[in-house]
Amino acid sequence: MPRKVTFMLCFRGAASSVCIVGLYLGLLYAPLSKATVIFWTCNIFIAIYGRIFLKEALTIFDWIAITFSFAGLVLIQGPFKPTETKSSNAYPNETFGLACSAVACIAGSIAAFMQRVVGPIPGVHYTVPTFYTAIITCLLVGLTAMFEAYLSPPDYTIAIREVFLVVFIALTFSAAQICMTIAFTHEKAGRVAPINNF
């Protein structure tokens, strides 16, 4: 495999790791509704990257799909519900959490866009990007988790059921990544990106 492709795959794995850690911190320190809406704007960035870097033409229907997918996310969060009165200390680090969600959004959009860049390269099998991402993400996120556990040891034990759930999530996520890689190989980034929301 060419060195350039290897570098792009490693870069994608690093961006995925930043995305996972940022999203975790965003959900930990900010309200779920705000953190997820900020994170899922990544689909708009994927379409913009495709337009700028790959010169992909986006039709009005592509932009409508992107707009509706984002509007659907906002509506799911219930912006018109009456706000609950919470103490001012409910999320003392909310700004940090929202910043982490924004970083996760940018990193996630870069990682997804790299699927589009690497996918059509001849000689790169569609499972290779997923394999590289899984290995690099396991290393970087695993090191981050160990560091966090060292700083504040967890006060719980992990049940075998939770281990099976984590393995199940990892396998289904890998299958989804393979399908997304195939989709990005055959279709424009701006057209595939909104499907992430469904």
Stockholm file with secondary structure:
# STOCKHOLM 1.0

chainA/1-198         MPRKVTFMLCFRGAASSVCIVGLYLGLLYAPLSKATVIFWTCNIFIAIYGRIFLKEALTIFDWIAITFSFAGLVLIQGPFKPTETKSSNAYPNETFGLACSAVACIAGSIAAFMQRVVGPIPGVHYTVPTFYTAIITCLLVGLTAMFEAYLSPPDYTIAIREVFLVVFIALTFSAAQICMTIAFTHEKAGRVAPINNF
#=GR chainA/1-198 SS CCHHHHHHHHHHHHHHHHHHHHHHHHHHHSCHHHHHHHHTTHHHHHHHHHHHHSCCCCCHHHHHHHHHHHHHHHHHTCTTSCCCCCCTTSSTTHHHHHHHHHHHHHHHHHHHHHHHHHTTSTTCCTTHHHHHHHHHHHHHHHHHHHHHHHHSCCSSCCCHHHHHHHHHHHHHHHHHHHHHHHHHHHSCHHHHGGGGGC
#=GC SS_cons         CCHHHHHHHHHHHHHHHHHHHHHHHHHHHSCHHHHHHHHTTHHHHHHHHHHHHSCCCCCHHHHHHHHHHHHHHHHHTCTTSCCCCCCTTSSTTHHHHHHHHHHHHHHHHHHHHHHHHHTTSTTCCTTHHHHHHHHHHHHHHHHHHHHHHHHSCCSSCCCHHHHHHHHHHHHHHHHHHHHHHHHHHHSCHHHHGGGGGC
//
